[in-house]
Amino acid sequence: MGEPPASALVLGIEEVYPHCPKSLLRSAAWKPEQWLPADARPASAEVTPAQLRMPELTITDVEQAEADSLKYRYEWRSGS
């Protein structure tokens, strides 16, 4: 308890079928041969400003916010 996760799954979305349960099958999310190569995948800090549509938000700002979030999320606190 209090440790960061050992791994994470990052997905890139090109098309969404929110109304249809077959969307996971259509997405090929479970087919590694369909994934982009690791060096072609954007970092979360690159995706966040685009998703939020906040051009003034820099990648450096997002990276710092992510680092702070992880630091304080898993910080051990006496008595908790």
Z-matrix of the N, CA and C atoms (Angstrom, degrees):
N
C 1 1.448
C 2 1.521 1 109.30
N 3 1.317 2 116.57 1 143.61
C 4 1.439 3 121.01 2 179.87
C 5 1.514 4 114.21 3 84.17
N 6 1.311 5 117.94 4 10.36
C 7 1.459 6 121.53 5 179.77
C 8 1.527 7 109.30 6 -108.76
N 9 1.335 8 116.70 7 148.72
C 10 1.467 9 118.44 8 176.79
C 11 1.527 10 110.40 9 -68.10
N 12 1.327 11 117.29 10 158.28
C 13 1.460 12 119.52 11 179.20
C 14 1.525 13 111.18 12 -63.22
N 15 1.323 14 116.50 13 153.02
C 16 1.460 15 121.85 14 179.82
C 17 1.523 16 111.62 15 -75.32
N 18 1.322 17 117.11 16 -26.15
C 19 1.457 18 120.20 17 -179.02
C 20 1.523 19 109.82 18 -153.43
N 21 1.328 20 114.67 19 169.34
C 22 1.459 21 121.17 20 177.82
C 23 1.516 22 108.53 21 -145.00
N 24 1.295 23 115.94 22 155.67
C 25 1.457 24 121.91 23 177.35
C 26 1.520 25 107.59 24 -111.95
N 27 1.327 26 116.66 25 122.53
C 28 1.456 27 121.97 26 178.81
C 29 1.524 28 107.32 27 -113.89
N 30 1.322 29 116.35 28 124.69
C 31 1.459 30 121.12 29 -178.17
C 32 1.516 31 110.48 30 -113.93
N 33 1.303 32 116.93 31 144.13
C 34 1.456 33 122.23 32 171.83
C 35 1.520 34 108.37 33 -104.13
N 36 1.298 35 116.69 34 133.05
C 37 1.462 36 121.20 35 -175.51
C 38 1.520 37 109.96 36 -108.75
N 39 1.307 38 117.11 37 123.43
C 40 1.458 39 121.30 38 174.62
C 41 1.522 40 110.63 39 -105.41
N 42 1.320 41 116.54 40 -31.98
C 43 1.447 42 120.92 41 -177.58
C 44 1.521 43 107.98 42 -149.46
N 45 1.327 44 116.80 43 142.34
C 46 1.463 45 120.75 44 -177.99
C 47 1.520 46 109.06 45 -126.22
N 48 1.313 47 115.32 46 136.11
C 49 1.453 48 122.28 47 175.45
C 50 1.534 49 107.69 48 -120.36
N 51 1.326 50 118.69 49 72.94
C 52 1.465 51 119.98 50 -173.16
C 53 1.529 52 113.57 51 -66.45
N 54 1.293 53 117.61 52 -19.67
C 55 1.453 54 121.61 53 -177.91
C 56 1.532 55 112.65 54 -86.52
N 57 1.301 56 116.80 55 -8.72
C 58 1.457 57 120.04 56 -168.92
C 59 1.527 58 111.55 57 -126.09
N 60 1.335 59 118.83 58 122.75
C 61 1.462 60 120.25 59 178.94
C 62 1.528 61 113.43 60 -65.94
N 63 1.313 62 117.15 61 -13.90
C 64 1.462 63 119.51 62 178.25
C 65 1.526 64 111.64 63 -77.50
N 66 1.338 65 117.09 64 -2.42
C 67 1.463 66 119.73 65 -176.83
C 68 1.521 67 112.38 66 -60.27
N 69 1.322 68 117.11 67 -36.35
C 70 1.467 69 118.62 68 178.13
C 71 1.517 70 111.34 69 -65.06
N 72 1.310 71 116.40 70 -37.52
C 73 1.460 72 119.30 71 177.43
C 74 1.527 73 110.78 72 -68.17
N 75 1.322 74 116.39 73 -42.51
C 76 1.461 75 120.92 74 -178.95
C 77 1.530 76 112.33 75 -68.39
N 78 1.313 77 117.21 76 -26.91
C 79 1.462 78 121.25 77 -174.80
C 80 1.522 79 113.59 78 -72.45
N 81 1.315 80 117.15 79 -21.01
C 82 1.466 81 122.64 80 -175.66
C 83 1.532 82 111.07 81 63.93
N 84 1.335 83 117.31 82 22.31
C 85 1.468 84 121.64 83 -178.99
C 86 1.519 85 112.20 84 -60.15
N 87 1.315 86 117.12 85 -24.80
C 88 1.466 87 120.84 86 -176.96
C 89 1.526 88 111.85 87 -98.94
N 90 1.330 89 116.99 88 9.87
C 91 1.464 90 120.97 89 -178.95
C 92 1.531 91 109.27 90 -113.38
N 93 1.329 92 117.36 91 95.00
C 94 1.469 93 119.87 92 -177.47
C 95 1.531 94 113.64 93 -54.83
N 96 1.303 95 117.91 94 -29.00
C 97 1.467 96 119.65 95 -179.72
C 98 1.532 97 111.78 96 -67.55
N 99 1.340 98 117.42 97 -14.91
C 100 1.464 99 121.82 98 178.37
C 101 1.533 100 112.49 99 -93.50
N 102 1.326 101 116.99 100 -9.62
C 103 1.464 102 121.21 101 -176.62
C 104 1.518 103 111.03 102 -73.85
N 105 1.318 104 115.54 103 153.38
C 106 1.466 105 120.51 104 172.01
C 107 1.519 106 108.93 105 -68.53
N 108 1.329 107 117.54 106 151.11
C 109 1.464 108 119.27 107 174.36
C 110 1.540 109 109.34 108 -61.21
N 111 1.307 110 117.22 109 151.73
C 112 1.470 111 121.94 110 -176.22
C 113 1.524 112 111.89 111 -54.68
N 114 1.317 113 117.69 112 -38.26
C 115 1.469 114 119.45 113 -178.05
C 116 1.525 115 113.36 114 -76.12
N 117 1.329 116 117.89 115 -6.45
C 118 1.466 117 121.82 116 178.32
C 119 1.526 118 112.19 117 -101.60
N 120 1.319 119 117.18 118 -7.62
C 121 1.467 120 120.98 119 -179.12
C 122 1.522 121 110.52 120 -84.25
N 123 1.327 122 117.86 121 134.31
C 124 1.461 123 119.27 122 178.05
C 125 1.528 124 110.60 123 -74.28
N 126 1.316 125 115.63 124 149.59
C 127 1.467 126 120.94 125 174.77
C 128 1.525 127 107.94 126 -74.40
N 129 1.331 128 116.51 127 157.41
C 130 1.464 129 119.79 128 179.89
C 131 1.522 130 111.01 129 -58.76
N 132 1.329 131 117.24 130 -33.65
C 133 1.466 132 120.48 131 179.75
C 134 1.528 133 111.80 132 -67.29
N 135 1.332 134 117.52 133 -21.91
C 136 1.456 135 121.12 134 176.57
C 137 1.528 136 111.14 135 -82.85
N 138 1.311 137 117.01 136 -30.20
C 139 1.456 138 122.14 137 -176.70
C 140 1.531 139 111.22 138 -80.65
N 141 1.320 140 116.99 139 -37.74
C 142 1.459 141 121.26 140 -173.27
C 143 1.529 142 113.92 141 -55.68
N 144 1.335 143 120.62 142 -51.20
C 145 1.471 144 118.70 143 -179.77
C 146 1.532 145 112.77 144 -60.48
N 147 1.318 146 116.87 145 -36.26
C 148 1.462 147 120.03 146 179.39
C 149 1.528 148 110.92 147 -68.12
N 150 1.324 149 116.71 148 -41.50
C 151 1.460 150 120.17 149 179.78
C 152 1.520 151 111.63 150 -66.89
N 153 1.320 152 115.70 151 -40.10
C 154 1.459 153 120.32 152 -178.93
C 155 1.519 154 112.45 153 -79.65
N 156 1.337 155 115.84 154 -10.58
C 157 1.468 156 122.11 155 -177.06
C 158 1.530 157 110.65 156 53.99
N 159 1.332 158 113.37 157 49.35
C 160 1.466 159 121.56 158 179.50
C 161 1.521 160 108.37 159 -123.12
N 162 1.328 161 118.39 160 83.05
C 163 1.467 162 120.57 161 -176.61
C 164 1.522 163 113.47 162 -61.50
N 165 1.334 164 117.82 163 -22.91
C 166 1.460 165 120.15 164 179.53
C 167 1.531 166 112.32 165 -74.73
N 168 1.316 167 117.45 166 -16.13
C 169 1.459 168 122.36 167 178.93
C 170 1.524 169 108.90 168 -78.16
N 171 1.320 170 116.59 169 123.07
C 172 1.465 171 119.71 170 -177.86
C 173 1.529 172 110.87 171 -93.27
N 174 1.310 173 115.02 172 159.59
C 175 1.462 174 120.59 173 176.87
C 176 1.527 175 109.38 174 -61.04
N 177 1.312 176 116.72 175 -38.08
C 178 1.470 177 120.62 176 178.02
C 179 1.529 178 110.72 177 -61.42
N 180 1.338 179 117.36 178 -42.12
C 181 1.469 180 121.22 179 177.73
C 182 1.528 181 110.76 180 -60.14
N 183 1.320 182 115.84 181 -45.13
C 184 1.476 183 120.63 182 -178.19
C 185 1.523 184 110.07 183 -66.73
N 186 1.331 185 117.16 184 -43.91
C 187 1.469 186 119.96 185 179.02
C 188 1.526 187 110.96 186 -59.51
N 189 1.324 188 117.16 187 -40.66
C 190 1.462 189 120.68 188 179.09
C 191 1.529 190 110.61 189 -66.96
N 192 1.325 191 117.08 190 -42.60
C 193 1.467 192 121.04 191 178.39
C 194 1.531 193 110.82 192 -62.56
N 195 1.336 194 117.06 193 -40.56
C 196 1.466 195 120.64 194 177.75
C 197 1.526 196 110.66 195 -64.04
N 198 1.325 197 116.96 196 -44.79
C 199 1.468 198 120.92 197 179.96
C 200 1.523 199 110.72 198 -62.74
N 201 1.338 200 117.17 199 -44.28
C 202 1.471 201 121.03 200 178.34
C 203 1.521 202 110.96 201 -62.53
N 204 1.325 203 115.98 202 -42.00
C 205 1.462 204 120.26 203 -179.28
C 206 1.521 205 110.92 204 -60.39
N 207 1.326 206 116.39 205 -45.62
C 208 1.467 207 119.93 206 179.14
C 209 1.524 208 111.18 207 -66.96
N 210 1.310 209 116.25 208 -40.56
C 211 1.462 210 120.16 209 -178.46
C 212 1.527 211 110.86 210 -60.80
N 213 1.310 212 116.13 211 -47.33
C 214 1.467 213 119.50 212 -175.73
C 215 1.522 214 112.80 213 -83.05
N 216 1.304 215 118.15 214 -24.57
C 217 1.462 216 120.81 215 179.14
C 218 1.523 217 110.89 216 -66.59
N 219 1.330 218 116.31 217 -37.66
C 220 1.455 219 120.38 218 -174.27
C 221 1.530 220 112.87 219 -107.77
N 222 1.311 221 115.46 220 13.02
C 223 1.461 222 119.10 221 178.75
C 224 1.512 223 108.94 222 -69.62
N 225 1.328 224 116.51 223 132.00
C 226 1.453 225 120.43 224 179.68
C 227 1.505 226 109.11 225 -76.48
N 228 1.313 227 116.22 226 134.59
C 229 1.452 228 121.01 227 -179.69
C 230 1.511 229 109.26 228 -123.49
N 231 1.290 230 115.76 229 129.34
C 232 1.459 231 121.71 230 179.20
C 233 1.522 232 109.54 231 -63.08
N 234 1.326 233 115.49 232 133.04
C 235 1.461 234 120.31 233 176.90
C 236 1.505 235 115.05 234 83.95
N 237 1.348 236 119.59 235 3.16
C 238 1.465 237 119.11 236 179.66
C 239 1.494 238 111.72 237 -98.86
